[in-house]
Structure formats: C-alpha cells, structure tokens
Amino acid sequence: MKIYIKYMVSIRCKLIVKAELDKMDIGYSGVELGEAILTNDLTSEDHDILKIALLRSGLELLDDKKAMLIEKIKNIIIEMVHYTEEPLKINFSDFLSEKLSQEYTYLSH
C-alpha cells in the first residue's frame, strides 16, 4: 500500500515519517519524498493515528487523488532542483509525463 504525504520535502521529513511508522509498528519497504510504501494496508484506526502524528510534525496524510497528484508533481520538481546534478536532456513537460506515466495535458489541468 502506498500513502502520500503533503509537505514532505526534505531528508529530515523522511526521517520523521520513518520514526512515526516505527513508533506505530507499521511495516514499510520505502519512504521517499511525498510517499511511503507500506507492507500492509492501514486499518482506519491506524490511519487516523498516523494522520494526527504527522500533523504534529507539520506533515499531512493525503486522501484526495487530485491533491496526491499535485504533491507528486511538486516532489518531482523538488527532487530535480535539489538532488539532480545533470541538466534535463528532454523538455520538462515530457519529463513530468514520463515520470508520472500521464499525458501532460492531464497533468496541466
């Protein structure tokens, strides 16, 4: 199961999410900017507890599909600007479409 987290823009944010998941004994296989891949589905109770715990740290668990997509786009841009040393060799709109497997016209809306 993949969960999406708003305002997760740095390595420190990733550490906070990992710490909260560990504290709640929720298994995960990866935590990246804006998302965490959980090994099992969250119960509604765990979802609510995690949501509150993340809010205390200034992060927000996303449930809305449009908000998730917007957050993915923002995180790709952040990753590209801060963590990529090589310049893009393709048009940025093509890059976004490729990374998200969506048509750019859909993404731009």
N, C-alpha and C positions, 0 to 999 in steps of 0.2 A: 504494500500500500504506500502511495506517495502522498505526503502532505505538503502544502505550500504555506510559506511564512512570509508575511509582509515586513518590510524594514530590515531584512536580514542582508546586510551589505558589506560585511567585513568578516575577517577570520575570527574576531572576538565574538561576533554574533553566532558563528558556527559553534564555538566553544560553549556558549550559553545554552544553545539548543541541545547539544550533546549532554551537557550536565543535567538539564531538566529531564531528558529522556532516560538517562541513567538513574536519576533520583526516583523516577516513577517505575523503574524496571521495565521499560518499553524497549524491546529489541529493535535495532536498526542496522541496516547494511551500509548506509552512507548518508552524509549530511553535506550538502552543497549550498551555495548562495541561493536563498529563497525556497529551498525544499529539503525534505528529509525522506529517505526511503525506509519505511518500517518493515520489519519482518512479518508482522501480523497486523490484522485490522484493529483499529481502536474501538473500544466499547464507547458508548455515548458518555458514560461517566468519565472515562479516561480522557476523552476528547475535551470535555468541559474543564477538567482539572488542568490539562495541558494548556488550554486556551488562557485560563486565568494566570497560570505560572508564566507563560510567555508575555502576557500583557504587563506583568510586574517588571519585566526586563525591557519593555518598550517594543516588543515584537507582537505581531498579530497573526493568529492562525486564520488562514483564508478558507472560505467555504464557497464563495461566488466564483463561477467559471470565468467571467469577464475580468474580475479582479486578479485571478490567478494568471491569466494570460498577460495582463498588463505588468504584473510583477516579474513574470518570466522575461519579458522584453527588457524591463529595467535592469534585471540582473545580468542579462547578456551584454548590455551596454557597459555596465559597471565592470564586468569581468574583462571586456575587451579594452577598456580605457586603462584600468589599473593593473591588470595582470598579464596582458599580452604585449610582448616586446616587438613582434613583427607587424608591419602595417598590413592592412587588408589588401588582398590582390583582386578582390571582386567588389562589386557595388554593395553598399551596406544593406540595401533592401533585399538583395539576393542572399546576402549572408544571413540576415534575420529569417528569411523564408526557409533557408536550408537548415538552420539550427532548430527551428520550431516545426518543421515539416508542414507549413501552412503557406497558402498563397499570400503575397504581400498585400494585395487589395483587401483581403480579410483582416490581416493584422493591422492595417492602417485605420480601419474603422474602429 
